[in-house]
Amino acid sequence: MKEKGFTTQIIHGDRAASIEHGSIHKPVHQVVFYGYQTAEALAAVFQGTQGGYTYSRQNNPTVTALQTKVSALEQGEDTLCFATGMAAITATCLTLLQAGDHLISSRFLFGNTNSLFQTLSGLGIEVTFVDATDVANVAAALQPNTRMVFVETIANPRTQVADLAAIGEYCRQRELVYVVDNTMTTPALFLPKSVGASLSINSLSKSIAGHGEALGGAITDLGLYDWSRYPNINPVYRKGDPRKWGLQQVRKKGLRDMGASLSPDAAQRIAIGAETLTLRLQRACHNAQALAGFFDQHPAVKQVYYPGLATHPQHQRAQTLFRGFGALMSIDLMDEATCFEVLNRLRCVVLSTHLGDNRTLAIPVAHTIFFEMGPERRAAMGISEGTIRISVGIEDLDDLLEDFSQALG
């Protein structure tokens, strides 16, 4: 039987398993704990020898349904959902890395991820930031204690595209855990599994949910890493199928112990929002491509950063890897001093943080989300005082063009 298409899988995913009362969506199980008829059954569920639920901090039927959906989208083995995308990244690092380990990370990072990695350094986990657009820089940073490589697909805000395939092959050869943050592309545009990633991370709050009403994050094990060879797996989790050891440790330490659990209400909101992911991204990518062309020709704009432009340094790579160039872009204004003035003129575009929403959002990067980094780090990342990040939405294109035209004019 022919495999169903991407969007069909999302829409009908819940119905692949039995749903209470014939409901189309998995209902919200707003419950904290679960009761059993016998002590033996309760013990068996706790020990993992019988399926079931123990406590909603680490598992819940509504969240499980979303996890199944995300696994299908990523073509992965299993998924864990968390309260936020940052909780997912934090859990991954703090449960799979130990003091004395070394992490190689792209230096082109979401500001909060960068801040987290600074915290890891204070906990004894060494972090080296490299230009991940070339695998040679990753190789040059390798140390005997290197355990993990972390990259984003399209960097925020300058849209650099990591050397994803070459880094994946390098990590395979060196038996390194390869973590790819897929938030900027989502499974609709890119599958990290195609480049040999071990784990894919998504901020579900962004394009997957899409409507700005629910926070969430996910880690998907793509089934390509041999956890039996990973030294940091606790002996208590070295039981059963080795393919599940990594995520089992993240579940126990990141959800049970740290408690960054996704609420069932948010899980259902995200699952419903995901049904229109492909449609929304297609529209947003179309709008973004047109806006990038408009900015590229505008005399008030010094530089446009968008992988869909032929002048982008990684345009060919993005064209090869992705099914679309995404909805994120940044521009540098010719006159940096007019940054606030331009933003204040916008009427349709919302001045806000966040990404991947139905609405187009704009923010002055140096003064907000990257302010804490300081001017030196910002300069190293190519962020100027006149850099504006734009998350393109699904509005009518003519309205967006008119709004930016009058603001820049």
N, C-alpha and C positions, 0 to 999 in steps of 0.2 A: 504494500500500500504506500502511495506517495506521501512523503512527509509534509505536514501542513506548513504553510507559510508563517512568517514571523508574526504578523498581526493576528492571524487566525489563532495561533497558539496562545497569544496573550488573552484574547477575548474569550476563548473557550477553555482556558487552562483549568479553571476551578472545577469545571464539569467532568474533567478526566477522572476525578475521584467522586465518591458519593457525597452529596451535599444535603444537609438537613432540609426536609420538607420540599425538596425539589427546587430550592432557591438557585437563582442564576449566579449570585455572588456568594462566596463563603461568608456566613454571618459573623458579626462581631461577638467573640466570646469574651465578654467583659467579666473575667473571673481571675482570681488570684491563685487558688489552690484546687486540687482535684481529689475526690474521694474514691476509695477502693473497698470492695466487699471483704477482702481478706488481707491479712498482714503479709501473707506470702506474695500476693500480687503487687502490693505496694513496694515490697523489697525488690521484687524482680524488675520493676520499672526503674527504681533507683539504680540498680546494678547494671541496667542495660540489656538484660537477658529477655525482656519482654517490652514490646512497644507500649507507649503511653505517655502521659504528662505528669510531671511532678510538681512544678511550681512555675508560675508565669514569668518569673524573672529570667528563666532560661528556655522555656518553651510554652507555646500557646497555639491552639488550632488555627486561629486567624493569621497569626504570624507565620506558622508553618505553610499555609497556603500561599502566602506571598513569597516565602523562601523557595518553594517549588516553582513558582512562576519565574523568579529571577534566575534560578538554575537553568530552566529551559531556555530563557533568552540568551544566557551566556554559554549555553551548551556545556555546562559544568556538571560536576558530580554532586555537589551539595552547596547550600548557601546558609549563612547566618545573617540575620537582620539585627540592627542596632538602632538606638534612639536617634543617632545622627551619623552622617558620614565621618565626622571627626572621631566619633566613638569607635567606628569600625577600624579606622587607621590606627588609633591608639591601642585598641585591643590586639590587633595584628602584631604591632611592634612589641608591646609589653609582655605578650604571652609566648612569642616565638624567639625573642632575643633576650640575652642575659648580659649582665655586667661583664665587660671584657670582650664582647662581640663587636664586630665592625659592620656598619651599614653604609653602602654607597647609594647616594641619592642624587637625582637630577637637581641642579641648583635653580632650575626654573620651576618654582613650586608655588602652589596656593599659600598665601601668607600664614594661615593657621597651621598648615602642615609644617612649614618651615619653623614656626614657633615650637611646635611639638618636638621636632627633631633637636632643637636647642635644649629642650627639657631632657630628652634622652641622653644627651651628652653629659648633663649633670648627674645622671643615674649610672654613669659608667659605661654607656654604650657609645662607642666612637662613631661619629658620622662624618663622612667626606662628601662634600658637594662638588659635582662635576658638570660639565657641559655634556648633557646626555644626547645631544644631536649627533654625536660621533662615538661609536662603541670604543674607539681607541682610548678615550678619556676614562671610560669605565674600567677598561683593562689596566690602565696605568695606575688606578687607585687601588687595585686588588692587594689585600694583605692576607697573611695566613689565617687570621681570625675573621675574615669577611664571611658573613652568613647570608646577607640579603642585598638585593638591588631594588630600588624603588624609583619608578618614573610615572609621569602623567602622559596621557596620549597627546593632548594639545595643551600646552602650558598656559596658565593664567597669570598675567594678562597679555604677554607678548606673542602668544600662539606658536612658540617653537614646537616642532614635532620631533619627539625623541627617535633615536635610531632603533626603533622597536624590534624589528626582526633580527638585526645583528646582535643586539643585546640579549635577546632570547636565546640565540644559538650559543653565545658566550656563556650565559648562565647555565645552560644545559651541560656544556663541556666541563664547567667548574663545579657543578652540583650546587649552585646557589639558588636560594628561593627568589623567584622573580615576581615582584608585585607591581601590577599595572593599575593605576587609578584611571578608570574608564569613564569618569564623570562627564568630561567635556564631549565625548563622542557617544556614549551609551552603547549597549549592544545593537541598537538599530543602525549604527554607522560603522561599528568596528567590534570584532571579537578578539580580545587579548589571547584567547586560546590559539588563534592562527599564527601567533608569533612566539609560541612556547611559554607563555606566562604560567606561573604556578598558581597565583591568586589574582583575581580581579576584584577591585573595590569600586563601588558606585555610591555616590551621594544620591540617595533616592529622593531627597528633597528637591533636586533640580529637575532636569528634563523628564525623568521617568515618572514622577508624580505630576509635575508640570503646572500646577495651579496655585502654587504658593500657599498651601494650607496645611501641609504636613511635613514634619521633619522625619528623616530616616536615613539609614545607611546599610550597606550590605557588603559582605565578603563572600566570594564564590571560589571554591576550590575547583580548578579546572581539570583535575585528575592527571596532570602531567608530571608531578613531582613525587619522587620516591621518599616518603616520610620515614621509611625504615632506616634510611641512611642519614637522617638529620639528627645531630647530636643533642639538640635541646628538647626533644620529646621526653616528658616525664615518664618514668617506668610504669606508673599506674595507668597510663593511656596507651601503652604498647600492647594492646590486646585486640584480637579480631583483625579485620581488614586493614592493613597498613595505609591504604589510600585515605582512610578516615581519621588517622591519628592527628594530623595537623589541625584540622577544623574542630576535632573533639577537644583538643587542648585549648583552643581559642574559646570554644563554647563554655568550658568549665571555668577557665580563668577570667575570660572577658565578660561573660554574661552572669554566670553563677556568682563569682567572687566580686567583680567590679560593678555589676548591676546596671549596665548601660542598655537597658531593655527597651525595645520598641513596643509602644502601646498597641493593643489590638485595634483600637479605633483608627490610629494613624496607619496601621498596616492595611486596613480595608480601603482607606482613602487613597493610599499609594497604588494599591492593586487596581482600583477603578481608574485612576488617572493614567496608569500605564497602558490602558486599552487604546488610547489615541496617540501613543508615543510616536509612531511612525508618521502619522498624518501631520502632527504638530511639527516634528523635526523637518519634514520635507518642506513645509511652508516657511519655517524659520530659516532654513539653509538657503532657500530661494531669495528671501528678503535680504539675508546677510550678504550674499554674493552681489546683489544689485547695489546695496549700500556701500560695499567695499569699492566697487567701481566708481560710484559717485564721489566718495571721499578721495579716491586716488587722483581724481581730476580737479579737486577743489583747491583754489589758491590759498585758502586759510589752513589747509592741512599739510603738514610737513611730511608725515609718514603714516602709512596704513599697515597694520599687522593683521593679516588674514590669510590662511593657507590656500584659499581659493584663488588668490591672485598669482599670476604667472611669475611675478617678481619676488614672491615669498621664497626664502632660502630653501625651504623643505616642501615646495609645492609639488614636485614630482613624487616625493615620498608619500605625501598625503593623498595624492591622486591614486597611487598604487594600493595603499592600505585601506583607505576609508571609502565608505559608500556615499559620503557627503563631507563637506568641509566644516561643518559645525555652525553654531549660531553665535560664537564668541569672536569678538574682534576688539582691537584697540587702535586709537589714532593719537598721533602727536600733533599738537597745534603748532603752527608756524610761530605764533606769538604766545609763549607760555603764560604770560601774565593775564591773558583773556580767558583762561580755563573756566573760572567760576562764572564769568559773564556769559560765556557761550551756554553753559549748562543751565543757568538761570532763565535763559530765553526759551528753553524747551517747554512745550505745552502738552504734547501727546506722550512723549517719552517720560518715564518715571525716574526721578533721581533717587536711586536706592542701591543698596547692596543686593546680593542674590544673583543667581544665574539660572538659565534654562526655564524661564517663566513664559507664559503666554504673552505677557506684556514686555515691550522693549524697555530695558533698564540701562541707565548710564551713571557712572560714578567717577570722581576725580581720584585716580589711583594713589598718587603720592601723598595725598592729604588724608586718606581714610584707611583702606584695607592694608596698605603697605607702609603706613606712617611709622609704626613701631620699629621697622627695620632700620631706620636712619638713612641719611642721604648716601652714605658710602655703599651700603648693600643695594639700595635702589639703583644707584648708578651702575653697579656691577651687573644688575639685571636689565639695564637699559630702560629704566623707568624715569621719565623726566617730570618736571613740575607741570608740564602741559599734556600729560598722558591721560586720556579718557578711555575707560573700558566700557564697551557696549555689549550687552547681552540682547541679541535681536529676538523679537517676539513674532507673533503671527498676525499683526495688524495688516490692514491694506497697505501695500507698498507705497502707493502714492501719498498716503498720509504721513508715512515715515520720511519720505524724501522731502516733502514740503516742510516738515517740522525741522529737520536738520538743516535744510537750506536757509530758512529764515533765522535759525539760531546762529549759524556760521556767518551769515550775511550782516 
